[in-house]
Every structure is written in structure tokens, then in C-alpha cells.
Amino acid sequence: MTELRGKVLVVDDDPINRRLLQRSLEREGLTVEAAGDGGVALERLTESRFDIVVLDILMPQVDGFEVLATMKADPKLRRIPVVVISGLDEMDSVVRCIELGADDFLAKPFDPVLLRARIGAGLARKRLDDLEAEYIEQVGIVAEAAAAVEDGRFEGAMLGEVAGRSDALGRLARVFTRMAHQVEQREQRLQREVGALRIEIDQARAAQKVAEITESDYFRRLQSKVHDLRMTASDID
Amino acid sequence: MSRIVAIHSFRGGTGKSNTAANVASLLAADGRRVGVVDLDILSPGIHVLFGLDQSGMGHTLNTYLWGKCELTEAAHDVTPAQLNGGGRIWLVPSSVQPHDIARVIHDGYDVAMLNDGFRALIKDLALDVLILDTHPGLNEETLLSLALSHTLAIVLRPDHQDYEGTQVTVTIARKLKVPNILLVVNKTPEVFDSDEVRERVATTYDCPVAAVLPHSDDLMVLSSSGIFSLRYPAHPMTERYRQIAAALMR
């Protein structure tokens, strides 16, 4: 059997149950943290990243319902799968938990094979969920890069992480980055060339050159008789 | 009436002679009698475009300036074979002989003779138009050419030095009351928008732009042998030369 991998938060007010669960999950290869109360569990969830939560329903202070409701209302915690632990006589509560967003349930006393299967399934779901979330996030980065190209604020490093993917999205990011770079270079070249089209004349120097010519005797003579010099219709017959 | 057209650029290498040769050919293709004088005495070249072999050719502009012939005797009929509509082209070349060029530099010549020569040429050959392919810069014979011309076409490249030189030339030409001054922007990089170039240049000098001609290596190769507009009459470049020819006669 392959080892499970991931970080589990076990929440149970019963210390024996808690330890039992912790030990059997650790034997499966998982990293486990335990909390004896819903309040402590919510604190840990906000402090650290967990892949799955194993949650007892009945707890003295903050119970499982409240933990579930709080998690599902929090966008950062909403996607963490929750497996509810229940006694066989608590089916109403299980149904309520599932309605609140729990993914699965586990009856006491735990059957180790069933425990492993349920946790494994939850983790697999979480992994797929994470992949999908990452994919959507990275598609968003590509879309943002496209907007950046349009606004002229694209930088090559923007797609670095996405471009590292080996799938079609990674390829899109690499091609996009390369094309954006080419477009940018072409634009820069054009701008340099358009710069050359700017007509800037040193008027003082031009005037100086004009004066050097117009102040010569030759030019003055030429200017004074220009009307006689240029042929008119009467010159030709 | 006949008119004198000076084609000038402040600096060399703008494509001035090429423009002059193409425009002369298109005017002749329309049936006009066209004279062309190579006033670029220090570095003659337009005869090559008209296929005139100077070895043992006889009289040149230099011969006239030294009083050894009439200017009309130095005019060679270079009408291209393609023209059959009655138009003609006569070219007065400048000598390419090193000693002739050296003598001009050393002794100079009587610039005033040009005026008499041009009038005689126009009359003797019944020219509709006389095109003066001037020497770059604004020396005495170029100033005289401007004073004689009815139309001045200034060929420039879109670069800083040409912009300034063009400013000087336009100012001088206005002081000499040249009735029709127009600009030809040549060797324009193809990435430039030619309408934009036309507008900016026209606004800068308050002067019409007859045409904006693109630069391309292909054109350089094609235009190095013979008259481009006669060899490639349907080429877009020829259309631009037509625009210049029309503007010169306006």
C-alpha cells in the first residue's frame, strides 16, 4: 500500500480517541496535529496549512458544527476537506454536518482500513482541488499578463512561474512571453525610428548659415537683379 | 512658357540626380522637350543614368564655360529608346576628366555665363522645361540657379543634418523669390508612415511636399542601372516620381 501524504488536523475533546486517531494516522505516513477543542482547531487552521480535518461533533465549548460553519464561511478554509467523526447513534448530526459542508463521516469505533480509505479519498480530492485552484489562478495570471501587454506594462518575469509548467498552459505562457518580448522590441525599435522623424532644427545655427550667404556681395547683387534674371513669358518668342 | 527647374539638395547622397533623371524622363514621356544640365561640376554623375559615354563625347558644360563652344553645342540628345511620343531629352554633361575638374577648382569660371547659356539652350532647342541638377550646398552657381529658376525642388532625407540644410535652402530661395518651392523626401525608412512624414515636413517648412519616396535595398539595385521609371512604369515608386513631375510643372 502506498503511504498517504499530507497534514491532518485531528479535533476531538476525548484525549484517548484523539491519541488513537493521531497514532493510526501517523502510521499511515501522515503528519498529524491534534486539537482538543473547536476554538483551538480554528486557531490552528488559520495559523498553518492543513490538507484535511478529522472533526468530532460533540465538544464542550466550540463544537463541530460551529467549526464547520466557520470553515465554510472562510474562503481560505472552505476548500479543506472535513471528515466528521460520529457515534452510530448520531446520524442526525452527521446529516446536519454533511449539509453544512462536511465531505465524509467516520463512525466510532474506527476501522483502520475504512479510516485510511476515507482520509485517502479526502486527500485525493483536496489535491485535485488544489491543482484546479492553481490552474485557475495561473490562467488568471496569463489573462493579467495579456491586460498588461495592452497597457504597456508587461514584464518578462510576470509569467515565470506559469511558464515553468510542462503542460499546455505552460507552453502558452512561454510562447506568450516570447511574443510579447518580440512585440516590445519591435515597438522600441519603431519608437527609436520615429524619434528620428522628429524634426528639430537649430534655428540659430541655420540663421547663421543663411546670414553668411545673404551678407555676401554676390548674394546682394543677385537679389537686387533677380527680377531681370528670371525669364518671363516676354523673354521667349 | 518654358520653365527652369532646379533640383537641389543641401548635402550629397540624397538621390538628387536620380530624381532629376526620372522626372526628366517622365516629362519627356508626356511629350515634352526637356533639357538637363549637370551643374554638379565637381562630381558629375547624371550622364551615367542617361547612358551617355563620356569618352570622346565632345563638348561639355566645361567647354562652354571656357568659351570654346555654345551651350547648345554641348547638349547631347539622350532621349531613351522607350520614348516614342515626340518627347526629347538633351543633356549638357559636366566633364569627368580630372584635369577639367581641377581647372574649375583652380581657375573658377564666369558664373554669369550660365544665365546666357540657359536662355540660348531653351530657345535653340525649343525646350518646355530645363532641369538644373545642381551641386550640393549653396555656392555661387547654385545661388544663380535659384535666382533663375521658376521651380525649386529640394531633395532631402529624413535626418537632422538634411532638416537644417533644407531650412537654410528654403530661406535663401524665398529671399530670391523662387515662385514655386517644393520638397521631395527621399530614402525614407519603410517603417515611417509616409503621410505623417509628408505632413510634418510640409508643416515644418510651410512648403508643399511633392512626394515621399521610400528607401529599400531592392530599389537601390534596380535604380543603379538606367532610368527606373522607364524600366518599371507600373512600380509604385514610379507613381511617386510622377507626382514630383506633376508638381514641378504646376
Chai-1 contact restraints between the chains, C-beta under 6 A:
chainA,res_idxA,chainB,res_idxB,connection_type,confidence,min_distance_angstrom,max_distance_angstrom,comment,restraint_id
A,L190,B,V191,contact,1.0,0.0,6.0,A-B,restraint_1
A,E193,B,P189,contact,1.0,0.0,6.0,A-B,restraint_2
A,E193,B,V191,contact,1.0,0.0,6.0,A-B,restraint_3
A,L197,B,P158,contact,1.0,0.0,6.0,A-B,restraint_4
A,L197,B,F192,contact,1.0,0.0,6.0,A-B,restraint_5
A,I199,B,Y163,contact,1.0,0.0,6.0,A-B,restraint_6
A,I199,B,R200,contact,1.0,0.0,6.0,A-B,restraint_7
A,I199,B,T204,contact,1.0,0.0,6.0,A-B,restraint_8
A,I201,B,Y163,contact,1.0,0.0,6.0,A-B,restraint_9
A,I201,B,E164,contact,1.0,0.0,6.0,A-B,restraint_10
A,I201,B,Q167,contact,1.0,0.0,6.0,A-B,restraint_11
A,A206,B,E164,contact,1.0,0.0,6.0,A-B,restraint_12
A,A206,B,Q167,contact,1.0,0.0,6.0,A-B,restraint_13
A,A206,B,V168,contact,1.0,0.0,6.0,A-B,restraint_14
A,K209,B,V168,contact,1.0,0.0,6.0,A-B,restraint_15
A,V210,B,V168,contact,1.0,0.0,6.0,A-B,restraint_16
A,V210,B,T171,contact,1.0,0.0,6.0,A-B,restraint_17
A,I213,B,L138,contact,1.0,0.0,6.0,A-B,restraint_18
A,I213,B,I172,contact,1.0,0.0,6.0,A-B,restraint_19
A,Y218,B,E140,contact,1.0,0.0,6.0,A-B,restraint_20
A,L222,B,L143,contact,1.0,0.0,6.0,A-B,restraint_21
A,L222,B,A147,contact,1.0,0.0,6.0,A-B,restraint_22
A,V226,B,A147,contact,1.0,0.0,6.0,A-B,restraint_23
A,V226,B,L176,contact,1.0,0.0,6.0,A-B,restraint_24
A,V226,B,K177,contact,1.0,0.0,6.0,A-B,restraint_25
A,L229,B,A147,contact,1.0,0.0,6.0,A-B,restraint_26
A,L229,B,L148,contact,1.0,0.0,6.0,A-B,restraint_27
A,R230,B,L148,contact,1.0,0.0,6.0,A-B,restraint_28
A,A233,B,M1,contact,1.0,0.0,6.0,A-B,restraint_29
A,I236,B,M1,contact,1.0,0.0,6.0,A-B,restraint_30
A,I236,B,S2,contact,1.0,0.0,6.0,A-B,restraint_31
